[in-house]
Structures are given as C-alpha cells and as structure tokens.
Amino acid sequence: MRFDGRVAVVTGAAAGFGLAVSTRLTAEGAKVVMVDRAAEQLEKAAAGLAGALPVVADVSVESEVDGYVAKAVEAHGKIDLFFNNAGIEGRMAPMTELAVEDFDRVWAVNARGVFMGLRAVLKVMKQHKSGAIVNTASMAAIRGAATFSPYVAAKHAVAGLTRCAALEGAPFGIRVNAVAPGHIDTRMARDLTAQINPDDPDGVFERTSASVPLGRYGTAEEVANLAVWLLSEEASYVSGATHLIDGALNA
Ligand SMILES: NC(=O)c1ccc[n+]([C@@H]2O[C@H](COP(=O)([O-])OP(=O)(O)OC[C@H]3O[C@@H](n4cnc5c(N)ncnc54)[C@H](O)[C@@H]3O)[C@@H](O)[C@H]2O)c1
C-alpha cells in the first residue's frame, strides 16, 4: 500500500485516464478526490472505489477549480498528489475553417484549466512543503498535427506550464511532470476516429493502429502505470519533464 495516508486529487476522473489513475491510487491506499463535470458518470465511477470522494466541477471555471481544491482540503486537510488531467479534443478542421470559439473552448479546458488547477494546488502543497503533480499533455505537446491546432497549441502550453511549475515547486519539495500519450483507446480516441471519417471510424482505428511501431493503441491502464509511477516516491528525482508514452510512434 505505497499510497497509504496520501491524499490525491484527480481531474477528469469519471472516465479514461482519470478513472484508471483513481482506481490504481485507491487500490494502493490513497484517499482520492475525483473531479469531473459529468455528474452522473462521476457518481457511478466513485461508488466502486473505496476512499473516493466525488466532486462535480468544471475545470475551466475559476471558482469551481478553487472549489474542488477547497473541498479536498476540507475533507482531508492536505493534498499530496495531483493528476491534472481533464481535457477535451474539440473540433478537427484546418485553421482556416475554425471559429475563434473552437480555439477558445479547447484552450479554456486544456490550458487555462490546467493553469488554474496548478495555481490552486501549488498554494496548498507549498504550505506543507511536499507534493507530486502530473499534468496530462499529449504527443501533441511535442509535434504538430494538421486539423488539430487548438489542441496542439493547448498541449504545448501544458508542457510549458509543467516546466514552470517544476521550477517554482522545487524549493518546496514539489515535483511536477507531464505524461504525453500517443494513441490511447478511450472515448476521446474513438471520437477522433469518427471525426476523421464518420463513415468508417473502424477503418481509421485500424490504420492508426498499424501506424504505431508497437502495432496497437495503448490502454488507459498503461498510461496510469506511468502517471502513478511519476506520482510515487520511486520517481523522487524526476521533475520538470514531459514523458512520452506512445508505442515508439515518435521515436
Ligand atoms: N485518449 C488519447 O488518445 C489521449 C492522448 C493524449 C492525451 N490525452 C489527454 O488525456 C486526458 C484524458 O483523456 P481521456 O482519453 O481519458 O478522455 P475521456 O474523454 O475518456 O475522459 C476525459 C474526462 O474529462 C472530463 N472532462 C472534460 N472536460 C472537463 C471539464 N471542463 N471539467 C471537468 N471534467 C472534464 C470528461 O467528462 C471525462 O470524464 C485529456 O487531457 C486528453 O487530452 C488523451
């Protein structure tokens, strides 16, 4: 039980990576404050996990971010671990066909939401002079992708925020890293295959799988393995980096 006595906050916890990380952390003894805006799905997800506290919040709204952090502190008195993960894919289209609102919507969740979460949680962690944070970036943080500019821009921002937070947190014993997943089989990945070709999403899925050197999509559990390791004491000298997990796609 390597997370016995630890308090974690996980955003985007109702599904995908957030649920996989919440599952691992609770199984290994942590109390997990599970944050998501999808209230019904969150209730169901948290009900199956011992030591989980569901908190409905939208990470793109400042008062709700400060609210989920306040609820975690009220319930457990501290925050040791933070998986700053909630994100959306937005609409895929060339820049010339996007509305400014398409950009703003993705930026609000994937970049501003990550910044606001870091700001609020770092304030708490600085008080008790310890903590580990993992932000969810993407391979879109290290390369471009045609028709995906708002997402790519926001994920580059997550890599930058990770570096800054690691430098600001280091004097307080706080480590900050990011995971940068490639193609991982979650709802988000399935929505993207449908956006690329609504008539044949399975064909897109197969071709995408074949383009990965390891020959398949990853799983949310595989991403959780990396994120949980980065949150653990085993990663005590790892900070400030964005870690690819992509089946060698970007090798
Ligand atoms: N699946 C992939 O291939 C992939 C690859 C790289 C990065 N990512 C990133 O991983 C993260 C998790 O994605 P996933 O694949 O698990 O997706 P998912 O859609 O399965 O899960 C995302 C969760 O976040 C929640 N969420 C979305 N917007 C929110 C908001 N404003 N406030 C609170 N909760 C919100 C959703 O309700 C959902 O439960 C995202 O940041 C995504 O960009 C995913």
The ligand as a Gaussian input file, in Angstrom:
#p B3LYP/6-31G(d) Opt

LIG

0 1
 N       -7.004000       9.205000     -25.452000
 C       -5.927000       9.645000     -26.056000
 O       -5.505000       9.109000     -27.089000
 C       -5.161000      10.801000     -25.466000
 C       -3.863000      11.029000     -25.937000
 C       -3.127000      12.062000     -25.402000
 C       -3.657000      12.857000     -24.410000
 N       -4.916000      12.636000     -23.975000
 C       -5.403000      13.515000     -22.906000
 O       -5.714000      12.735000     -21.784000
 C       -6.669000      13.389000     -20.966000
 C       -7.790000      12.420000     -20.634000
 O       -8.370000      11.999000     -21.846000
 P       -9.146000      10.612000     -21.997000
 O       -8.620000       9.969000     -23.219000
 O       -9.135000       9.894000     -20.708000
 O      -10.588000      11.208000     -22.371000
 P      -12.069000      10.896000     -21.854000
 O      -12.934000      11.752000     -22.674000
 O      -12.272000       9.433000     -21.798000
 O      -12.060000      11.428000     -20.344000
 C      -11.971000      12.800000     -20.055000
 C      -12.761000      13.104000     -18.799000
 O      -12.591000      14.508000     -18.523000
 C      -13.848000      15.071000     -18.221000
 N      -13.849000      16.498000     -18.560000
 C      -13.790000      17.053000     -19.793000
 N      -13.865000      18.385000     -19.696000
 C      -13.977000      18.683000     -18.380000
 C      -14.109000      19.895000     -17.659000
 N      -14.147000      21.085000     -18.278000
 N      -14.191000      19.851000     -16.309000
 C      -14.183000      18.645000     -15.660000
 N      -14.083000      17.466000     -16.300000
 C      -13.959000      17.486000     -17.647000
 C      -14.849000      14.281000     -19.037000
 O      -16.162000      14.397000     -18.502000
 C      -14.271000      12.871000     -18.963000
 O      -14.781000      12.160000     -17.851000
 C       -7.076000      14.627000     -21.739000
 O       -6.367000      15.750000     -21.253000
 C       -6.646000      14.308000     -23.160000
 O       -6.420000      15.458000     -23.904000
 C       -5.673000      11.627000     -24.474000

